């Protein structure tokens, strides 16, 4: 976080206002203007008092006044931080100054902008990751919901076990070769990441993540106040990973090894074994996010890390969101029994159990073969939509303006821009043209990815994909024809 030098501030002893009031107003105005953004660390009281030539009491009083008005928040042992602009004038308390530190973690403005733009009816979005929903077997699933409510009203409408309904745990266990009592049902896989962060992580710990990696994981772990260190899963350099283990002593490693989000990369079985052995040697638990495993359309990926693990170092995470629909909000994780019990205690504090009706309907949908039948259609349809997108990109964009590697599964196409086109500038033009993509800055914990982007090819039908890519092509053409700062034209990247 930023830390600011206030040596240029001047306070006058001849003014009617007390010194602490002058300092309070000067700092408040700097915060309002945005000169001191949220997260900025103010100087320690003694240091600022020395710089300004005033007593420490003056600084303490100013900081207390700023905190009471909601501008800053002080934490014992950490210092005083800008937390936000103040609450509205008629608020009974300066609420922001009372919030826990983690509550101040902002949502990335880029994400907020994408969500607002995606809500516009004239916009085609390739930004949000979703399977093809137009083929969801809604009528069949509605029957399972109705049958569960009629046949098991006590189970549906009463309290349920925090670990999940036995029927769904058994169905998941049978499908993925996991003991049912090692399965825990979640209210979406994001809840699993949150539970694992609460269970394992302390502020200041280190977590190794895919680079680039899943935005949800970066947010969940980042909100815990940990250091995120990226490992390039596409290169899968295990000497690099061992160096990271030795240097940072991480608490966890998070990876998405099958049709990875966002790159589409898949670790081979040899790479999976190497990863497990390395993690076991350094005693680093692996969180395996396998959300896209069932979505291969050019063969099947190797077995999950969880099935290959002989050292009990892998925690397995999966969800129905990517193979059925995100609105179901049901995921699960698999882990040793003792850890399942611990995670259930943490889940119980905020979410007694995942919705019973949805669990029981999903259990019947899985065991009846409905999921398998839907996946056959989904894989074929995703493959068709990927073909449409890649053909459209080739036809609508200038040569070398955008390159990509065709994945063998999943729902994303990871692209690199040529001609030194910057993703952020192109996204502005694309949004104005009525098409959205996810800029690569969302997937790097270190702000990298200036010339990369992610397109979801699964969510939109073929005719909409063609129209969206045409708009994207027009945005690229407009960017290439625009004069650059300094007068240089765009040149292909050699």
Protein Blocks (a to p, Z undefined) as FASTA:
>chain_A
ZZddfklpccdfkbmbdfklmmmmmmmmmmmnomagghiacddfklmmmmnopafklmmm
mmmmmmmnopaccdehiapcdfbdcddfklcbdfklmpcfklmpccdfklmmmmmmmmpm
kbccfkbgcddfklpcfklmmmmmmmmmmmmmmlmmmccdfkbpfklmmmmmmmnopafk
lcccdehjklmmmmmmmmmpcghiacdddddddfklmmmmmmnopacddddfklopaklm
mmmmmmnopabdcddfehpafklpacdfklmmmmmmmmmmnopacdddfklmmmccgbcd
dddfklmpcnlpaccdddfklmmofklopacddddfklmmmmmmmmmmmombacfklmmm
mmmmmmnommmmmmmmmmmmmmmmmmmmmmmmmmmpcehkagcdddfedjbdcdddehhi
afklmmmmmmmnopacddfklmpcnlpaklgccddfklpcfklmmmmmmmmmmmmmmmmm
pccehhiacdddZZ
